[in-house]
Amino acid sequence: MYNHNTLFHNIMKFVHDSQVSFHDIRIGRTFIWAIVGLIQSGQPHFSHWLPFRRGKAKAASKERQFSRWLHNEKIRPMLIYQPFIKRLLAEWCGETTYIALDTSQLWGKFVITRLALVYCGRAIPLGWVVAAGGSASVAVVTYQRMLAQVAKQIPKTSNVVLLADRGFGHIELMKIIKQLGWHLRIRLKSDTWIRLADGKQCQVRSLYPTLGKGSCYGDVQITKQWYGNLYLAIAYVITPNGSEKWAIVSDEPTGRQTFDEYGLRFDIEENFLDDKSGCFNLEDTLLHDSMAISRLCLIMAMTTAYLVSTGTVVDTLGFRPVVDTHWRRGLSYLQIGLRWCRHAVANQKWLQDFLWLPPNPNPEPAIASWKQFYRPMFELHSLEWL
């Protein structure tokens, strides 16, 4: 009979293929049942996972089992997740790998700092830190160890480019990125001081061009510490929702492609949206312990990887129209994977049991409407090199 038990065994093989393991087989089985419950219920609290947990135990016993797992101090999420990062990125040797860094708040009490692999319109979590705090701005020391842990798992031949928004324009971070051998594309705040090649000192805001135009600068130093030499790309871009002023600092020569690369950063925002209202409703969790939330993030990270991998395979095999009503692909690979899993369980169809996230370009970006199809993420009419 095709049921949740079948999904459990397929995910078990997927997790094993991903080289994720636990010190106790019972803890590993609970982890997989949590992924099954999250996929089927779409809810982050273990009380919603109980109907999908097979076994003769009563509901109260199953609930205690999930609760003990989330509060088990022996479960170190990043240590458990590292083999998966290495397995995932093994196929990315020699490829340009875009990694986004961003934060997300929970109820104004916790902030999640996440590092994620940009992949086909979404982002696969590579590392995270959950800390108490009401501000989305976090000190570099908070996530410095996480960066080092992830960096150890990335093939040395990979060309890594870090993408980050204005909250990460720290000199300390840029120095760490340089030590890791990565490249960077970080947006600066408008009040950041810069020194141009001709010696002129000014704030970024004074260099913004007119709407639809951009400029590139070389041999730039930033902040009052005059850190550099760097490159700067500035533009007043037209977006679907209006317009924005972008000032992107890079350790490599800038051009039109710099804005395209920085635009990939928005995929991690979609990842956070999936965690919340888009898919897993993270803000509805009743957990109020940072490490318990971090363990929940481990469950969501593996679930995301499984669903995106499933969605990629479903689309490649031509099964997408079964779960996506759009003529062209209108859903993310995560949503395609999620809908396929629920469809497969209900209709005794094929379920994926292996990791497959090849480093290929996005074959067909998700387009939910023709209006969206004809409207680019941003427009830039002209660019000047200075």
C-alpha positions in Angstrom: 0.0 0.0 0.0 1.3 3.4 -1.0 1.2 5.7 2.1 3.2 7.9 4.4 5.4 4.9 5.2 6.5 4.8 1.5 7.4 8.5 1.6 9.3 7.8 4.8 11.5 5.1 3.1 12.1 7.2 0.1 13.3 10.1 2.2 15.4 7.8 4.3 17.3 6.7 1.2 17.5 10.4 0.1 19.0 11.3 3.5 21.4 8.4 3.4 22.4 9.4 -0.1 23.0 12.9 1.2 25.4 11.3 3.8 23.5 12.8 6.8 23.6 10.5 9.8 22.9 10.6 13.6 24.6 8.9 16.6 21.5 6.9 17.3 19.3 5.2 14.6 16.1 6.1 16.6 17.0 9.8 16.4 17.6 9.4 12.7 14.2 7.8 12.2 12.5 10.6 14.2 14.2 13.2 12.0 12.9 11.5 8.8 9.3 11.3 10.2 9.6 15.0 11.0 10.4 15.7 7.4 7.4 13.6 6.3 5.1 15.4 8.8 6.4 18.8 7.6 5.8 17.9 3.9 2.3 16.5 4.5 1.0 19.1 7.0 2.9 22.2 6.0 3.0 23.1 9.7 6.1 23.7 11.8 4.8 22.3 15.1 5.2 18.6 15.9 1.6 18.3 17.0 0.6 18.6 13.3 3.0 15.8 12.3 1.4 13.1 14.4 -1.2 11.8 11.9 1.6 11.1 9.4 3.8 9.2 12.0 3.3 5.5 11.5 3.3 3.2 14.5 1.1 1.9 17.3 2.2 4.5 19.9 -0.4 6.9 21.1 -0.5 10.5 20.0 1.0 11.8 23.3 4.0 9.4 23.0 4.6 10.5 19.4 4.4 14.2 20.4 6.9 13.6 23.3 9.3 11.9 20.8 9.3 14.9 18.5 9.6 17.3 21.4 12.6 15.4 22.8 14.3 15.5 19.4 14.0 19.2 19.0 15.3 19.8 22.5 18.1 17.2 22.4 21.3 18.9 23.3 23.4 16.1 21.6 21.9 17.1 18.2 24.3 19.7 16.7 22.6 20.9 13.5 25.6 22.3 11.7 27.8 19.3 12.5 25.1 16.9 11.2 24.5 19.0 8.1 28.1 19.4 7.0 28.3 16.1 5.1 25.3 17.1 3.1 26.9 20.4 2.1 30.0 18.5 0.9 27.8 15.9 -1.0 25.7 18.7 -2.6 28.6 20.8 -3.8 30.8 17.9 -4.9 29.3 18.3 -8.4 30.0 22.1 -8.4 33.8 21.7 -8.8 35.1 24.3 -11.2 31.7 26.0 -11.3 30.8 29.6 -10.3 28.8 29.1 -7.1 26.6 32.0 -5.9 26.0 32.0 -2.2 23.7 34.5 -0.5 23.9 35.7 3.1 20.8 37.2 4.8 18.8 37.4 8.0 15.2 36.9 9.0 13.4 37.8 12.2 11.0 35.7 14.2 8.4 37.7 16.3 11.1 40.4 17.0 12.7 37.9 19.5 15.0 35.8 17.3 17.0 36.5 14.2 18.1 33.7 11.8 21.3 34.4 9.9 21.5 32.1 6.9 24.0 31.2 4.2 22.4 29.6 1.1 23.2 28.3 -2.3 21.4 30.1 -5.1 19.7 27.5 -7.2 17.2 27.9 -10.1 15.2 30.7 -8.5 15.4 29.4 -5.0 18.1 29.0 -2.3 19.2 25.8 -0.6 20.4 26.4 3.0 24.0 25.7 3.6 24.3 27.1 7.2 22.5 29.1 9.8 22.7 30.6 13.2 19.7 31.4 15.4 20.3 34.0 18.0 18.1 36.0 20.4 17.6 39.6 19.4 15.1 42.0 18.0 17.3 43.5 15.3 17.9 42.1 11.8 21.4 43.6 12.0 23.9 41.1 13.4 27.6 41.3 14.3 30.1 39.4 12.1 31.2 37.4 15.2 27.7 35.9 15.3 28.0 34.0 12.0 31.8 33.9 11.5 32.1 30.3 12.7 29.2 29.3 10.4 31.0 30.7 7.4 34.2 28.7 8.2 32.2 25.5 8.7 30.5 25.9 5.3 33.8 26.9 3.6 35.5 23.7 4.6 32.9 21.7 2.7 33.1 23.6 -0.6 35.5 22.2 -3.3 38.6 24.3 -3.6 38.2 24.6 -7.3 34.8 26.3 -7.0 34.6 30.0 -7.8 32.5 31.2 -4.9 30.7 34.6 -5.0 29.1 35.9 -1.9 25.9 38.0 -2.3 24.7 40.2 0.6 22.4 43.2 1.2 23.2 46.5 3.0 23.2 45.0 6.5 26.4 43.1 5.7 28.6 45.9 4.5 31.2 45.2 7.2 34.9 45.5 6.6 35.4 42.5 9.0 33.2 40.4 6.7 35.1 41.5 3.6 38.4 40.5 5.2 37.0 37.1 6.1 35.7 36.6 2.5 39.1 37.4 1.2 40.8 35.0 3.5 38.4 32.2 2.4 39.3 32.9 -1.2 35.8 33.9 -2.2 34.6 36.9 -4.2 31.9 39.4 -3.0 29.0 41.5 -4.3 27.7 43.5 -1.4 25.2 46.4 -1.5 26.3 49.4 0.5 24.3 51.8 2.5 23.8 55.3 1.0 25.7 56.9 3.8 28.8 54.8 3.3 31.9 56.9 2.8 34.1 56.1 -0.2 37.3 57.4 -1.7 37.5 57.4 -5.5 40.6 56.8 -7.6 41.1 60.6 -8.1 41.2 61.1 -4.3 37.6 62.5 -4.0 35.9 61.5 -0.7 32.1 61.4 -0.6 29.1 59.4 0.5 27.5 56.9 -1.8 24.3 58.9 -2.1 26.1 61.7 -3.9 27.0 59.4 -6.8 23.6 58.0 -7.6 22.8 58.7 -11.3 19.4 59.5 -12.8 16.7 56.9 -13.2 17.6 54.0 -15.5 21.3 54.8 -15.6 24.4 53.4 -13.8 28.1 54.0 -13.4 31.1 51.8 -12.5 34.2 52.9 -10.6 37.6 51.2 -10.1 40.2 51.6 -7.4 37.7 52.5 -4.7 38.2 52.5 -0.9 35.2 52.3 1.4 34.3 53.5 4.9 36.5 55.8 7.0 38.9 52.9 7.3 39.5 53.3 3.6 39.4 49.6 2.9 40.3 48.6 -0.7 41.1 48.6 -3.5 37.7 47.6 -4.6 35.3 48.2 -7.5 31.9 49.9 -7.3 28.8 49.7 -9.4 26.1 52.3 -8.8 22.7 52.4 -10.5 19.2 53.8 -10.2 17.3 50.8 -11.5 13.7 50.4 -12.5 12.0 47.5 -10.8 8.5 45.9 -11.2 7.5 47.6 -7.9 9.0 51.1 -8.7 12.7 51.9 -8.5 15.7 51.3 -6.3 19.1 52.8 -5.8 21.8 50.1 -5.8 25.5 50.6 -4.8 27.3 47.3 -5.1 30.9 46.8 -4.0 32.9 44.0 -5.6 36.4 42.7 -5.4 36.4 42.2 -9.2 35.8 44.6 -12.1 32.2 45.6 -12.3 29.8 46.0 -15.2 26.2 45.2 -16.2 26.7 41.6 -15.1 27.4 42.9 -11.5 23.7 44.0 -11.2 22.6 40.7 -12.7 24.7 38.8 -10.1 23.5 40.9 -7.2 19.9 40.3 -8.4 20.4 36.6 -7.6 20.5 37.6 -3.9 16.7 37.9 -3.9 16.4 34.1 -4.2 17.3 33.8 -0.5 14.4 36.1 0.3 12.2 33.6 -1.5 13.7 30.9 0.6 12.8 32.7 3.8 9.3 33.3 2.4 9.0 29.6 1.8 9.9 29.0 5.4 7.2 31.3 6.5 3.9 32.1 4.7 4.9 30.4 1.4 5.3 26.8 2.6 6.2 25.9 6.2 4.6 28.6 8.3 7.7 28.9 10.5 6.2 31.8 12.5 3.5 29.5 13.8 6.0 27.3 15.7 5.6 27.2 19.4 9.3 26.9 20.0 11.0 29.6 22.0 14.5 28.3 22.4 17.2 29.3 19.9 18.7 25.8 19.7 15.3 24.1 19.3 14.6 26.5 16.4 18.0 25.7 14.9 17.1 22.0 14.9 13.8 22.9 13.3 15.8 24.8 10.7 17.8 21.5 10.1 14.5 19.7 9.4 13.4 22.5 7.0 16.7 22.6 5.3 16.7 18.9 4.4 13.0 19.2 3.5 13.8 22.1 1.1 16.7 20.2 -0.5 14.4 17.1 -1.0 11.6 19.1 -2.4 13.7 21.2 -4.8 15.5 18.1 -5.9 12.2 16.3 -6.5 10.8 19.3 -8.4 13.9 19.5 -10.6 13.5 15.8 -11.5 9.8 16.0 -12.1 10.2 19.0 -14.4 13.1 17.3 -16.3 11.0 14.1 -16.8 8.1 16.1 -18.2 5.7 15.4 -15.3 5.3 19.1 -14.2 1.9 19.6 -15.9 0.5 17.0 -13.5 0.9 19.4 -10.6 1.4 22.8 -12.2 -1.6 24.3 -14.0 0.5 27.0 -15.9 1.3 26.5 -19.6 4.9 27.5 -18.9 6.5 26.7 -15.5 4.6 28.9 -13.0 5.8 27.3 -9.8 9.2 27.1 -8.1 10.9 23.7 -8.0 10.1 23.6 -4.3 6.4 24.0 -4.9 6.5 21.5 -7.7 8.3 19.0 -5.5 5.8 19.6 -2.6 2.8 19.1 -4.8 4.3 16.1 -6.4 5.0 14.4 -3.1 1.4 14.9 -1.9 0.1 13.8 -5.3 2.3 10.7 -5.3 1.2 9.6 -1.8 -2.5 10.1 -2.7 -2.3 8.4 -6.1 0.4 5.8 -5.7 2.9 7.5 -8.0 6.7 7.5 -8.2 8.6 9.2 -5.4 12.2 10.4 -5.6 14.8 8.8 -3.3 18.1 10.4 -4.5 19.8 13.7 -4.4 19.9 15.5 -7.8 20.7 19.2 -7.9 23.0 19.6 -10.9 24.9 22.9 -11.4 23.1 23.7 -14.6 21.6 27.1 -15.5 17.9 27.5 -14.7 16.3 26.0 -17.9 13.0 27.9 -17.5 12.5 30.5 -14.8 9.1 30.3 -13.1 6.6 32.7 -14.8 3.3 32.8 -13.0 1.7 35.2 -15.6 2.3 36.8 -19.0 2.6 40.2 -17.3 5.4 38.8 -15.2 7.0 37.2 -18.3 7.3 40.5 -20.1 8.5 42.4 -17.0 12.2 41.9 -16.0 13.4 42.1 -12.4 15.0 45.4 -13.1 15.9 47.7 -16.1 19.1 49.6 -16.7 19.1 51.7 -19.9 22.8 52.9 -19.9 26.0 52.3 -18.0 29.0 54.5 -17.7 32.6 53.4 -16.7 34.5 55.9 -14.7 
